[in-house]
Amino acid sequence: MTAPLPAPVRTSLRGAALLADARCNKGTAFSREERQALQLEGLLPWEVESLEQQVERCRQALAAMDSDLERYGWLQGLRERNLTLFHRLLADHVELVMPLVYTPTVGQAIQAFSRTYRTPAEGVFLSAPMQGRLRQVLAAAIAAWSPEGPDWRPELLLVTDAEGILGIGDQGAGGIHICQGKLAVYTLCAGVDPATTLPVMLDVGTDREDLRADPTYPGVRQPRLRGEAYDAFVAEFVEAVAELCPGALLQWEDFAAGTARRVLDAHRQRIASFNDDIQGTSGVACAAILAGLQGLGKSLAESPIVIFGAGTAGCGIAERLERLLIGQGLSPMQARSHLWLLDRRGLVYAGRAGVRELALPWAADAGRMEALAAAGARPDAEGQIGLQELVEAVKPAVLIGTSTVAGAFDQAVIEALCRGCARPIVLPLSNPTPLAEVTPANLLRWSEGRALVATGSPFAPVPVAGRLRPIGQCNNCFVFPGLGFGALAVGASQVSEAMIDASLQALAAVIPAASDPDASLMPPLSQVQAVSRAVAEAVALTAVAGGLATRAQTPEEARACLEQRRWRPVYPEVLPA
């Protein structure tokens, strides 16, 4: 990896204090001249090493460890010591390190948070008892976090309340790790300067009695704020960010299904923001669907789709697909008739008890239920229509899983799917890995190699007819880093639906299966930086075209903004202030 040398950095820090500053520390890469000028002689081994040598030492250290959780902890320590080396290691060894700092290993780290939490600060924790003075607390935390003095303000805030972490639910204060992981991915994929970011945990309590009773749990030990108290807390936080960090971009992450959409809709006009679980997940999934259908010579408008999982991700995908179908000339009613949504109890239909409010727009109406009955699908004694029965009746071309029900796509379901569609697209997106609705090996065996597959977690290639079939990972890292960076670079005043559409179209254009159905349904992780560049450019140009960009008025200015703001993990020369 080559990159132009960054501008020299001047610092007033000396000796051990400089080595403790992760943003300036270069470790053994400090030159002889820097060591003398910055009082580092005697504090480092003699040899002056290159960044490449340091990366190789780190790679060997990771290889010698016994578990991914141990590797995660070691990488956390490296990030706290040396930001440039941490991000260069990710950049040079994407496929090795990405699964360690992000999904699936981050899920293990979050679950172990009570045992492994340590100082220095992991991020900013805004807790329920602080309500009424969040601006004051956030201002003080920003000042303490500041890498560049009292005037520094973060430009990208990654925010969670940790109620809907991955597929493992309410994790309380441990959710800070998902923010750190996502921010590392932002830098790796899109080149966001890590010194401009801030992870934020909105600790409004936890409904997990085991966490509240755990004497080592460091978060707020009270039930979660709900209703008006919760909404007031989030609104107070948003107002504090808008006042303290004007022009910042806010990404909402891993909020529960019942609050994610409400929070996004309430505040996306007040501050530029998006929800990765709603918009990022839907973008990646829809890109895979569009590319897969193109490779099969089909259109979206002729392809029934079944989504098992009526939470934030599943409903977000349904919403995005509806938007794409309307864009192809269908009416809203026609678009919704292509989409079938199930939760754990069965098909979501009008009048059924226990349906979440966010799933109601895609509830099957009386006319669609009559069509199902004519096709042989009828509710059971409890009024439910199950997954297999729906698949038999609908004959979908696409089956999506966001349910976190491990093994839900069993052999009977897959065989039924293949009876109705010669080459179905199957996206078991639930993660971590043990929660996948089906493993690629089982899917390809039961479908006799006919299914196109991309998963939410990483899986090894699967032998099919004497050759290895690569398994694409429907990883949000293919969308959200480019989406956020593109919006930041041009100073977008909001993240519009058109910008999200542009991000998924840019991704779909580079998916190998678009030209070969037997190729991967996602690009390899090794190409994630190139993909993020394409996504960021598409997003930035769309923001300009929509009049939402404050830093660029033309496509040429937008491209210049992208290049000027892209950070690269290369050591600068460090000089005394």
Helices and strands as residue ranges (DSSP letters): E 9-11, H 15-19, G 27-29, H 32-37, H 51-63, H 68-81, H 83-92, H 94-101, H 105-111, H 113-116, E 124-127, G 128-130, H 134-145, E 156-160, G 172-175, H 176-190, G 194-196, E 197-203, H 209-213, H 227-244, E 249-253, H 257-267, E 273-275, I 276-280, H 281-295, G 300-302, E 305-308, H 312-327, H 332-337, E 339-343, E 346-347, G 357-362, H 366-374, H 387-394, E 398-401, H 411-420, E 425-428, G 433-435, H 440-446, E 452-455, E 462-464, E 467-469, E 472-473, G 476-478, H 480-489, H 497-508, G 512-514, G 525-527, H 528-545, H 555-565, E 574-576
